[in-house]
Structure formats: structure tokens, C-alpha cells
């Protein structure tokens, strides 16, 4: 708390106003006899510090409310003025607590088909009444702060990157690349920007306090670039190409905004509902599996690469659902949209593809037709038949599917196209999540069912006969979107794959703020 505010609290104590406040049944009381009580200053301090949570103090009229409280210490307000200030302060604090807890926007307003549920709302007025009654106003604030470990770590990262906002290392752009190799800087080459590059990497924590050559790109400077690349979803090769240079040129202020937007998304995020959960972060192309213990202690059990929906036309939606079954050696029921747009045209050009890939037709009554004909393709387009791919090595779902009920028919599964996991950018699917390590994920999902050993899982995957097994303890699955995170103490940033950050940023900036009251 700033020294000036401590002075005001001291004055209030001398005036006898720091004692317990007379209770009112409907709302907390912020002023007594026209003068503010200490809790009022504590609450306004929350509003003034809202930017520490990635929120905007101006949204809550924090500065004006603080000035009016200070003025009221010396010149007590009359009954009308006191009631008006109390009402304004109460409304601002309630709004702050609600938005701190659940976000400033309804995600369904900016994401078409948002399926990730919602955080249970809080009763800010009730929290404040209860906290004031016990003399522990901070309890109301603590109850509103998101409980996610990542949220706390991002708050720390937000503070660190704000301190870099005016760092001289970003006062001038890095010199162009390509004196030797067009468009890139390779280890061992001369580079007139080596000293400035080193300054940036030191400020970001990727380069320690070690000497580097001011004109050559070599040694520790190369290793620092590798660390930077690893934190920004780039190919870790130590070569400064166009993508790495573009990431190096991003000013800290833009990284601050990325962190703020990710914190806003975390306020929407309904997690920690079950003892085990799977989280897929789309911009990172990574799946993590966690166990949630007592006191919301979260332990990472698995981490693997995934392939997600194409950014251009088949984006993976944001989903929150329970995984309740696993299908081994699954059939692939081709979605009508894929059949119309891709598969039927392909089969007309190349009829042999039907047999090579193990397709068949399925009638509404379950009758199977295994012979390709133009009439049957026409029936698929008309919705009278559907295409299905049999289990086997060519199956698009691989040899295992994790059943996840949702309206978009999105689920994690294995794939025969495993080479895609070696790519840095992995948006290649029609929307489903292709997982790199299906056996390990199945073992995690089937934890608590000891009969499902690794050997039995592999046997079921290789059987070639489709079987479905229910999970006795459903696992929460969250398909999320965060372009900033903290992993093993390091801040990581990822490109805005689907443009969701840009959409959220625009929506937040267009919100109307309260007009200052004279």
C-alpha cells in the first residue's frame, strides 16, 4: 500500500472510524458520518491495482473514487453526497470482483459455437457483506481471483514484461539480415546488430551476464537465440531467419497484451472440476494431462504434441466436455462436409482410392455396401448413404479414438500420418485432435482400471476389430486457446493461430467505460 494511503488510514483511526462499521442488511457500508472507513480505501486500492490482473482501472473509475474518498476525510460529505459515493463505490467494486472472477465478456459473443462452458458466477455483494462482517475485506478479493496456478504465474510474467516496456534495447530496430546468406543470420557470421541482439536477449532472460562479440553471431549468443526460439514456438536451430527476427522485433508492450488476453481467457476457463483433466492448447499444438489433488494442487502427468484443425478453414473449436469412453480400432464415419467437399470428388477422380483406403457405404438401416459406383456417390451427396472407413492401418483415426461427446464431433485420436508431429506448426486436421502418444494417453485415461495394462492397450489397438470400452472415472477435457503461458518457470509465447486474440482485443477495446461523475 502506498505511503499516502497509510496516512489516510492513520487519520481515520484518529477520528475513531476504523472500528467495526454499523451493519446494513442490504449492502456494505463504506462511509460513516460522511467520512470513509479504512475498508473503502482498501477496496479502491483493488481498483487502482486492477492492471496487475490485466484489467483496466479506468473501467472502475478508480482514480476519481480515490480522490473523492481522500477529500471526504477532511471535509465530511452530507447525507446525499455520502449515499451517492457509497452507491458508486459499491457498484465499481462489485463490477471489479465479477470481472476479475469470470471475465469482462461472454465468450459466446465473440466465438461462434463456443463450447467450453462457463465459470460459475460469484455474488459479489454477498462476498463483500460477509468479508466486512468478519473484518477481513481481503477475503472477498481472494475468493474472486481465479484459482488456476497458471493465472498466478502469468500475473508475475505480466509485471516482468511491463518493466521492459521502456527498455532501451527496443528503442531501435535490429539491423537487416542477409549480408552473407539472404534473409537469415547463421552462426559464425558477422552481424552489426550483435550487441543490440544481445541486449534484448539479456533483458528477456535468454542470455546471461556473459560477454559476447559485438560484431559476430557466435557462442553464447547463438545459444541464447535457441532458448528464445524454444520459448516462441519457433524451429530451434540457432538461425535467425524471418520468423525469428519478427519475434525478436515484437516489443514488450505487445507481449504484455498477449499475457493480458490469456489471463482474460483463463477467467472464462471452467477447470479443476475433476481429479484428472486433459488440456489441449491450440496455438501451442500441445496436450497436457494433469491430476488435481487436495487444495487444488495440480500435477503434470503427460505432455505431448498434437495436430489441430487448419487455421484457414477447419479450426478446432473451444470445447469443455468429459471423456467417457475409448474406441479401439475405430471406424471413421466420414462427416458429410468432408465427404461432399473432398472425398466424393477424390473418388470420382481416382476410384481405386475407395478400396485402397478401406472405405464402405452405410445405409440408414445399417446395411453395408462395399462396392463403389457413381450412383452410390450421388446417394452420399444426397444424404441417403454415408461413407465409412474400416479399421486398419490406413484409417484416418489411427488405431484409437477417445470418445468426447460434443456437437462438433471433435475428439482426440491417433493417426497414421505421424510425420506431421515433426513440424513446428501443426494445423493440418479437419478439426479433430491427433495425438502423438496414444498409448500413454490411454493409460492415463484408464487409470484406476488395472486390467488395462499397456500390453492390453496395444493389443486392442492392433486387433483390427472395433471395440468400445467405457471409462469408469470420466476425465475432463478442455480444448483451450492461450498464446502466452509459463512452463517450468519460463514465459512462452505463440502466434495467434486462429486470430482469436485479435478478436478478443478488439472486443475489449470497444467496450464502453463509465463516464466520470462530477
Secondary structure, DSSP 8 states (H G I E B T S, - for coil): --HHHHHHHHHHHHTT-SS-----SSS---EETTEE-HHHHHHHHHHHTGGGGT--GGGGTHHHHHHHHHHHHHS---HHHHHHHHHHHHHHHHHHHHHHHH-SS-GGGTSTT-BS-------HHHHHHHHHHTT-THHHHHHHS---HHHHHHHHHHHHHHHTTT-GGGSS------SSBTTBB-TT-B-TTHHHHHHHHHHHTSS-S----SSB--THHHHHHHHHHHHTT---SS-B-HHHHHHHHS-HHHHHHHHHHHHHHHHH----SSSEEEEEEGGGTEEEEEEE-GGG-EEEEEEEEEEEE-TTT-----EEEEEEEEEES--EE--HHHIIIIIHHHHHH-THHHHHTTEEEEETTS-EE-S--HHHHHHHHHTSEEEEE-SSTT-TTTTEEEEE--TT---EE--S-GGGGGSSS-EEESSSEEES-HHHHHHHHTTT-TT--HHHHHHHHHS-S-EEEEEEEEEEEEEE--SEEEETTEEEE---TTSHHHHHHHHHHTS-------
